[in-house]
Amino acid sequence: MRRINIFIVVVLITAATFAQNEFNDVAYLRDSNMIRKIIAKQLYSNLLKPDISNKKLLEFNFIEKVAKKVIGINIETKSDSIEFKPSFKSTVELGYDIGSGDYGMDRINLNFIEHYQLKQYLSIGMGIGLRYYLDDEAVLVPLFVDVRTSIEREKISPYAAIGFGYSFDASNGFEGVGILIKPSIGVIAKISQESSINFGLGYEIQQMKFHYTNEFSANSNAISIIIGLSF
């Protein structure tokens, strides 16, 4: 019974403490003044009424930001905050692939990708590329889907991507070659609000046909070093 009484007392003290905290909206004006009033409502699309008894209206143009104030807590919302909107973004990537495994071959790769930014952390795109194989002097043209996700940071953000498509042999009448898969990871460095540079490492798997004593299919794998520009 004593424990129950102590619990009830603690609950009552906690409730009283929170009841004493009063949330006030504070409007910070662009001329460095403040209006410490409870903002009753928003009128139309660009006016604020500080309180019910105040007849003066404030235009958003003269407000720097609005904050909720309570003892020890400061929750701020800037009036000019920018919400994310889906958009298109172009990416150009240049890389060098180092052959890996029994059938791996070195090649220079170039990709052109048009992304649609679904979320701030997720994009999907269609791409076309060129692969110049140094040993065979062959040129492949892959068409692929590219999916990317990133963890947004202010300047440098990590990302992961995977490309999946099919390649054609431009050296042989654009004959079909085989499936292309390319996962990659790296970092994105912002150079402006609209553009960024990415550095990455990938692993490209290209299915193709080989001719020795007989014809057979195998994967030509390679480790990719990538640099790209998005805008």
C-alpha positions in Angstrom: 0.0 0.0 0.0 2.9 2.3 0.8 4.4 1.7 -2.7 1.1 2.6 -4.3 0.9 5.9 -2.4 4.5 6.8 -3.4 3.7 6.0 -7.1 0.6 8.2 -7.0 2.7 11.1 -5.5 5.4 10.7 -8.2 2.7 10.8 -10.9 1.0 13.9 -9.5 4.4 15.7 -9.2 5.3 14.8 -12.8 1.9 16.0 -14.1 2.2 19.3 -12.2 5.6 19.9 -13.6 4.4 19.4 -17.2 1.3 21.5 -16.6 3.5 24.5 -15.7 5.3 24.4 -19.0 3.6 26.7 -21.5 4.3 26.4 -25.2 4.5 29.8 -26.9 4.9 30.6 -30.5 7.7 33.2 -31.1 7.9 35.0 -34.4 11.4 36.3 -35.2 11.1 39.3 -37.5 13.7 40.1 -40.1 14.4 43.5 -38.4 15.7 41.5 -35.3 12.5 42.1 -33.3 10.5 39.3 -31.7 6.8 38.9 -31.0 6.4 36.6 -28.0 2.7 35.8 -28.4 0.7 32.7 -29.0 0.0 32.7 -32.7 -3.7 31.9 -32.9 -4.1 31.1 -36.6 -2.8 31.5 -40.1 -4.9 33.7 -42.4 -4.9 33.1 -46.1 -1.5 32.0 -47.4 0.9 34.6 -46.2 -0.5 36.2 -43.0 -0.2 35.4 -39.3 -2.4 36.7 -36.6 -0.3 37.0 -33.3 -3.2 36.4 -30.9 -7.0 36.7 -30.8 -7.0 40.2 -29.3 -4.4 41.6 -31.6 -5.7 43.1 -34.8 -2.3 43.5 -36.4 -1.4 41.0 -39.1 2.1 39.8 -40.0 3.2 39.1 -43.5 5.5 36.1 -44.0 7.8 38.3 -46.0 8.8 40.0 -42.7 9.2 36.8 -40.7 12.6 35.1 -40.5 11.4 32.0 -38.6 8.8 30.8 -36.1 9.8 28.8 -33.0 8.0 27.0 -30.2 9.4 28.0 -26.8 9.2 26.0 -23.6 11.5 25.9 -20.6 14.6 24.0 -21.7 13.2 23.2 -25.2 13.4 25.1 -28.4 11.7 23.6 -31.4 12.3 25.7 -34.5 10.6 25.7 -37.9 12.0 28.1 -40.5 9.3 29.7 -42.7 11.5 29.3 -45.8 12.2 25.6 -45.4 12.3 23.6 -48.6 10.3 20.4 -48.9 11.6 17.6 -51.1 10.1 17.3 -54.5 10.7 14.3 -56.9 12.8 15.4 -59.8 15.0 14.2 -62.7 18.8 14.1 -62.5 21.4 13.2 -65.1 24.6 11.2 -64.2 27.7 10.7 -66.3 30.2 8.1 -65.1 33.7 7.1 -66.3 35.6 4.1 -65.0 38.3 1.6 -65.4 37.6 -2.1 -64.9 40.3 -4.5 -63.8 39.6 -8.1 -65.0 39.0 -10.6 -62.2 38.7 -14.4 -62.3 39.4 -16.9 -65.1 37.6 -14.9 -67.8 38.0 -11.4 -66.5 39.2 -8.7 -69.0 40.3 -5.1 -68.5 37.9 -2.5 -70.0 37.2 1.2 -70.0 33.6 2.0 -69.2 31.4 5.0 -69.7 27.8 5.4 -68.5 25.0 7.9 -69.2 22.1 7.6 -66.8 18.9 9.6 -66.4 17.6 9.2 -62.8 14.2 10.0 -61.3 14.6 10.9 -57.6 11.6 9.2 -56.0 12.7 10.0 -52.4 15.5 12.0 -50.9 17.3 8.7 -50.4 16.1 6.7 -53.4 16.4 7.1 -57.2 15.8 4.8 -60.2 17.1 5.4 -63.7 17.6 4.1 -67.2 21.1 4.1 -68.7 23.2 3.4 -71.7 26.9 2.7 -71.7 30.1 1.8 -73.6 32.6 -0.9 -72.7 35.9 -0.9 -74.6 37.7 -4.2 -74.0 41.4 -3.6 -74.3 42.6 -7.1 -75.1 40.0 -7.9 -77.8 39.5 -4.3 -79.0 35.7 -5.0 -78.8 33.0 -2.5 -77.9 29.9 -3.5 -76.0 26.9 -1.3 -75.5 24.8 -2.1 -72.4 21.3 -0.9 -71.7 20.4 -1.1 -68.0 18.3 0.0 -65.1 20.1 1.7 -62.3 18.8 1.9 -58.7 20.5 4.0 -56.1 20.1 4.7 -52.4 22.0 7.1 -50.2 22.2 8.4 -46.6 21.9 12.1 -46.9 24.6 14.2 -45.3 25.4 17.9 -45.6 28.5 17.5 -47.8 29.6 13.9 -48.2 27.0 11.1 -48.4 27.6 7.3 -48.7 25.6 5.5 -51.4 24.9 2.1 -52.8 23.8 1.2 -56.3 23.0 -1.7 -58.5 22.7 -1.8 -62.3 21.0 -4.6 -64.2 20.7 -4.9 -68.0 21.8 -6.5 -71.2 24.8 -5.8 -73.5 25.1 -5.7 -77.3 28.3 -6.1 -79.4 28.8 -2.9 -81.4 31.8 -4.6 -83.1 29.6 -7.3 -84.5 26.4 -5.8 -85.8 25.0 -5.2 -82.3 24.5 -8.9 -81.7 23.2 -9.8 -78.3 26.0 -10.7 -75.8 24.5 -11.3 -72.4 23.2 -10.1 -69.1 25.1 -7.4 -67.2 25.0 -6.9 -63.4 26.9 -4.3 -61.5 26.7 -3.5 -57.8 28.7 -0.6 -56.4 29.3 1.5 -53.3 30.9 4.9 -52.8 30.5 8.5 -51.6 28.7 11.5 -53.1 30.3 15.0 -52.6 28.1 18.0 -53.2 29.6 20.8 -55.2 26.5 22.9 -55.4 22.7 22.7 -54.7 22.1 20.9 -58.0 25.3 19.0 -58.8 27.6 16.5 -57.1 30.6 14.2 -57.8 30.6 10.6 -56.9 33.5 8.2 -56.3 32.9 4.5 -56.1 34.0 0.9 -56.3 32.0 -1.7 -58.2 32.0 -5.3 -59.4 30.9 -5.8 -63.0 29.6 -9.2 -64.1 29.2 -9.5 -67.9 27.8 -12.7 -69.4 29.3 -13.5 -72.8 30.3 -16.2 -75.2 33.9 -17.5 -75.6 35.4 -19.5 -78.4 38.2 -22.0 -77.8 37.9 -25.6 -79.1 34.1 -25.1 -78.8 31.7 -22.2 -77.9 30.5 -21.8 -74.3 29.1 -19.0 -72.1 30.8 -17.6 -69.0 31.0 -14.5 -66.9 33.7 -11.9 -67.5 34.1 -10.2 -64.1 35.9 -7.0 -63.3 36.6 -4.7 -60.3 35.5 -1.2 -61.3 36.9 2.2 -60.2 34.3 4.9 -60.9 34.1 8.7 -60.9 30.9 10.4 -61.9 29.1 13.8 -62.2 25.4 14.3 -61.4 23.6 17.5 -62.4 
